Amino acid sequence: MIKVELRINEILEEKGLNVAEFSEKSGLAYKTAADIAKNRRDRIGLDTLTSICNGLSVTPAELFKVTEV
């Protein structure tokens, strides 16, 4: 079995960004950006993923961490 997790916090730390800057760069509402950064969202639409990738200059593959459990 595998577990898929978003690496948003890791990416934000690597880039020296806070949630407000993440929100601004991705074009997401602050609350949405904060929820995503804190892994409080179970589902994220493709439009949102595209905004995140464009805002953080990462590929979809870089956004996810896949581990075996």
ChimeraX attribute file (.defattr): number of C-alpha atoms within 10 A of each C-alpha:
attribute: neighborCount
match mode: 1-to-1
recipient: residues
	/A:1	5
	/A:2	8
	/A:3	10
	/A:4	10
	/A:5	13
	/A:6	19
	/A:7	16
	/A:8	22
	/A:9	17
	/A:10	12
	/A:11	16
	/A:12	16
	/A:13	10
	/A:14	9
	/A:15	11
	/A:16	9
	/A:17	15
	/A:18	13
	/A:19	20
	/A:20	15
	/A:21	16
	/A:22	22
	/A:23	21
	/A:24	13
	/A:25	17
	/A:26	21
	/A:27	15
	/A:28	17
	/A:29	13
	/A:30	16
	/A:31	12
	/A:32	15
	/A:33	23
	/A:34	18
	/A:35	14
	/A:36	20
	/A:37	21
	/A:38	13
	/A:39	15
	/A:40	10
	/A:41	13
	/A:42	8
	/A:43	8
	/A:44	9
	/A:45	8
	/A:46	9
	/A:47	9
	/A:48	15
	/A:49	15
	/A:50	15
	/A:51	17
	/A:52	24
	/A:53	18
	/A:54	15
	/A:55	17
	/A:56	19
	/A:57	12
	/A:58	13
	/A:59	13
	/A:60	13
	/A:61	10
	/A:62	13
	/A:63	18
	/A:64	14
	/A:65	12
	/A:66	12
	/A:67	10
	/A:68	7
	/A:69	6
